Amino acid sequence: MTGTTYNRRDMVKDGYFYGLGFGVVAAVVFVLTHSLLLVLIPVLLAAFFLWFFRDPERVIPTGAGEIVSPGDGVVTDTELIETVDGPRMRMSIFLNVFNVHVNRVPVSGTVTRVEYIKGAFLNAMNPKSGTENEQSLIVIDAGGYEIAFKQIAGLLARRIVCNLVAGEKVVRGQRMGLIKFGSRVDVVMPVEAKLLVSKGVKVSGGSTVLAVLPLGLMGGSDVVA
């Protein structure tokens, strides 16, 4: 498998914000109390946030028609669903609090729709979370077919970050946002897609190929140069 790597980065800027914030708290606590035990709490929280908001580099697959995972986690479901445009294949991926939470674009193409939907904060493992929870829906025209994917908030998540806008050109594997803490991502693809992963498989955002589209369905835009 060939691949390419984009935009060297090690951490989401939020990590520095939280990490430095708790670092300042630790310094203030030490000045006021001179207690190493009390200082330990904000120091551990600072270390956790610096680790949680990590943003490791990924090698992006470059094969035609490949659909990569938009997030790190475990595949919890693959299901044939009915939509207004006909049958589609949906794959759900659960991200726990220990996973990288930076999300990536599954295919190259043009963003045709970005919609933020307010909702509940059910456990992301609950099937109802896909329709009832806070989420962002993104649809991409990949040239001959469409791919939709959702960033879905979980029980702990209270903020979804999506940096895409309608009309924007995107490249497979590029960073597009994040979901803070436990969450879920869904990918909705044509039924013709050949699935390469199944329930229970661990996947990595931007680098794991979830499925491949047949050549006859592609219009040529979904190839990483």
C-alpha positions in Angstrom: 0.0 0.0 0.0 1.3 3.4 -0.9 0.6 6.5 1.1 1.4 10.1 1.8 1.8 12.2 4.9 0.3 15.7 5.5 0.9 18.7 7.8 3.3 17.6 10.6 1.6 18.1 13.9 1.9 16.6 17.4 -1.0 18.1 19.4 -4.3 19.9 19.0 -3.9 23.5 20.4 -6.5 22.7 23.0 -4.0 20.5 24.6 -1.6 23.4 25.2 -4.5 25.5 26.6 -5.6 22.9 29.1 -2.1 21.7 29.9 -0.7 25.1 30.6 -3.8 26.1 32.5 -3.5 23.3 34.9 0.3 23.9 35.0 -0.4 27.4 36.3 -2.9 26.0 38.8 -0.2 23.6 40.1 2.2 26.5 40.5 -0.3 28.6 42.4 -1.2 25.7 44.7 2.4 25.1 45.5 3.1 28.7 46.3 0.1 28.9 48.6 0.4 25.5 50.3 3.9 24.1 49.6 2.2 20.7 49.5 3.5 18.4 46.8 0.5 16.1 47.4 -2.0 18.9 46.5 0.1 19.9 43.5 0.0 16.4 42.2 -3.7 16.7 41.2 -3.4 19.6 38.7 -0.1 18.2 37.4 -1.8 14.9 36.6 -4.7 16.7 35.0 -2.2 18.7 32.9 -0.5 15.6 31.8 -3.8 13.9 30.9 -4.9 16.8 28.7 -1.6 17.0 27.0 -1.8 13.3 26.2 -5.6 13.4 25.3 -5.2 16.1 22.7 -2.3 14.3 20.9 -2.4 14.5 17.2 -0.1 11.8 15.7 1.0 11.9 12.1 -0.6 9.3 9.8 0.3 7.8 6.5 -2.7 8.3 4.2 -3.5 5.6 1.6 -3.5 6.8 -2.0 -5.5 4.0 -3.8 -8.4 4.9 -6.0 -11.8 4.6 -4.4 -10.4 3.9 -0.9 -12.5 5.2 2.0 -10.5 5.8 5.1 -11.7 5.9 8.7 -12.6 9.4 9.9 -11.5 8.5 13.5 -9.6 6.2 15.8 -11.6 3.5 17.6 -13.4 0.2 17.2 -16.0 -0.7 14.6 -19.2 -1.4 16.5 -21.6 -2.0 13.6 -22.0 -2.3 9.8 -25.6 -2.0 8.6 -27.6 -1.7 5.4 -29.9 1.3 5.8 -32.6 3.0 3.8 -32.2 6.7 2.9 -34.1 9.2 0.7 -31.6 8.4 -2.0 -31.9 4.7 -1.7 -30.0 2.0 0.2 -26.7 2.8 1.8 -24.1 1.0 3.9 -23.4 2.6 7.3 -20.4 1.8 9.5 -20.2 3.0 13.1 -16.9 3.5 15.0 -16.8 4.1 18.8 -14.0 6.3 20.2 -13.3 5.8 23.9 -11.6 8.4 26.1 -8.2 6.8 25.4 -8.4 7.1 21.6 -7.0 10.0 19.5 -10.0 12.3 19.0 -8.8 14.3 15.9 -11.1 13.5 13.0 -10.1 13.2 9.3 -11.8 13.3 5.9 -12.6 9.8 4.6 -12.4 10.7 0.8 -11.2 13.5 -1.5 -13.8 15.7 -3.2 -16.0 18.7 -2.6 -18.0 19.3 0.6 -21.7 19.7 -0.4 -23.3 19.9 3.0 -22.3 20.6 6.6 -25.0 20.6 9.2 -24.7 20.9 13.0 -27.6 19.2 14.9 -28.2 19.9 18.6 -29.3 16.9 20.6 -28.9 14.6 23.6 -25.7 13.1 25.1 -26.6 9.4 25.2 -23.8 6.8 25.5 -22.2 6.6 22.1 -22.6 2.8 22.2 -26.4 3.3 22.2 -27.8 2.8 18.7 -30.1 5.8 19.3 -27.1 8.1 19.6 -26.7 8.2 15.9 -30.0 10.0 15.5 -30.6 11.6 18.9 -27.2 12.9 20.0 -25.5 16.2 19.2 -23.7 15.7 15.9 -22.3 17.2 12.8 -23.2 15.8 9.4 -20.8 16.2 6.5 -21.5 15.1 2.9 -18.7 14.9 0.3 -19.1 14.6 -3.5 -16.2 12.4 -4.4 -16.8 12.5 -8.2 -19.4 9.9 -9.2 -20.5 9.0 -5.6 -21.2 10.6 -2.3 -19.9 9.8 1.1 -21.6 11.1 4.3 -20.1 10.9 7.7 -21.1 12.1 11.2 -19.3 13.3 14.3 -21.5 12.2 17.1 -21.1 13.3 20.7 -21.1 10.7 23.4 -22.0 10.6 27.1 -19.0 12.7 28.2 -18.5 14.8 25.0 -20.0 18.2 25.1 -18.4 19.9 22.1 -18.0 18.9 18.5 -15.5 20.8 16.3 -16.0 20.7 12.6 -13.7 23.0 10.4 -15.3 22.3 7.1 -17.7 24.5 5.1 -19.9 23.7 2.1 -18.1 24.2 -1.2 -14.7 23.4 0.2 -12.3 21.1 -1.6 -10.9 18.4 0.7 -8.3 15.7 0.4 -8.6 12.2 1.9 -7.0 12.0 5.3 -6.8 15.7 6.0 -7.7 16.9 9.5 -11.2 18.3 9.8 -12.0 18.7 13.5 -12.4 16.6 16.7 -14.9 15.4 19.2 -13.9 15.9 22.8 -13.8 12.8 25.0 -15.9 9.6 24.4 -17.8 9.7 21.0 -18.7 8.0 17.8 -18.3 8.5 14.0 -20.6 7.1 11.3 -19.7 6.6 7.7 -22.4 6.2 5.1 -21.3 4.9 1.8 -22.7 3.3 -1.4 -23.9 -0.3 -1.1 -21.4 -1.2 -3.9 -18.5 -0.5 -1.5 -16.4 -3.6 -0.6 -16.0 -3.6 3.2 -12.4 -4.4 4.3 -13.1 -4.2 8.1 -15.8 -5.8 10.3 -17.3 -5.4 13.7 -14.7 -5.5 16.5 -11.8 -4.3 14.4 -9.6 -1.4 15.7 -9.2 1.4 13.1 -7.0 4.5 12.9 -8.2 7.8 11.5 -6.9 8.7 8.1 -4.9 5.5 7.7 -7.2 2.5 7.9 -9.1 1.7 4.7 -12.7 0.9 5.7 -13.9 0.0 2.2 -13.1 0.3 -1.5 -15.5 1.5 -4.3 -15.5 -0.3 -7.7 -13.8 1.6 -10.5 -17.0 2.0 -12.4 -18.6 4.1 -9.7 -15.8 6.7 -9.5 -15.5 9.9 -11.4 -11.8 10.4 -10.7 -11.6 12.9 -7.9 -11.1 10.5 -5.0 -7.4 9.8 -5.5 -4.6 11.3 -3.3 -1.8 12.7 -5.4 
